[in-house]
């Protein structure tokens, strides 16, 4: 089996499941560190289609949001099989893990990751649920709305998304954000590289903290641990 992954979180997943099958990755696929020894084939938005085809992979893994449709179509026109993932709930992400593991011939490992995640989901949540805003971009200010893995994740971890019911990544003003009355503002360091210097702006509205974006956006072997961290964070904020 020869696999090229165009999605950083799924490159990490493939490496956790069966590292020997990975023959190509994007230059943004940097986790775990050992994966950097695998040849890079361009970026997530501009993969080297001819270079990937020359690798003769049995499977190319892409994501609807992370990768461009035209690149996926070009890879398919080159005769390659492309799996396009698009999980918008925790359960769907668990399904992606199992599907990829099954394709790699290590279904039991995929089920192990899914079962660990399911066990975490089943743990009781505190009654008090903090109102949370997750920033996605700074200028213009955009937040995490519904119909996304991140939205489902934070609500399953015991928070109330103040943008629930809105489109996927709605644009809001700082005043509109204040009117939504969040109790906690999360500033993930990806896709926008939020840093400590941004805190002063958001702390005029509510308590704010910069976090590792992988907690919110990366599904795969780290899901259960990410959920544990988020649950603790929301539990502390709700006190």
Number of C-alpha atoms within 10 A of each C-alpha: 13 15 24 28 27 29 25 22 22 25 28 23 25 25 18 15 24 16 16 11 17 21 21 26 30 24 17 16 23 17 15 14 9 10 20 16 11 17 14 22 22 18 16 22 14 14 21 17 16 12 13 22 17 10 14 15 19 13 20 25 21 25 21 14 12 15 19 15 15 11 17 23 13 14 20 15 10 14 11 18 15 19 16 18 18 16 20 16 17 23 17 15 21 23 16 21 25 22 17 21 22 16 11 18 14 15 16 13 18 25 18 14 21 24 14 16 24 16 10 19 18 9 10 9 15 16 9 15 19 22 21 27 27 24 25 25 20 14 9 10 15 18 25 25 24 20 17 18 22 24 24 21 24 22 18 19 25 25 27 21 24 21 23 16 10 14 14 18 19 14 19 14 12 14 9 10 19 13 10 16 14 21 19 23 21 21 27 23 18 16 12 14 15 22 13 12 8 15 18 10 11 19 13 11 19 18 15 23 17 18 16 15 18 16 21 21 18 20 25 23 25 17 24 20 14 21 21 16 13 19 21 14 16 25 19 12 17 17 9
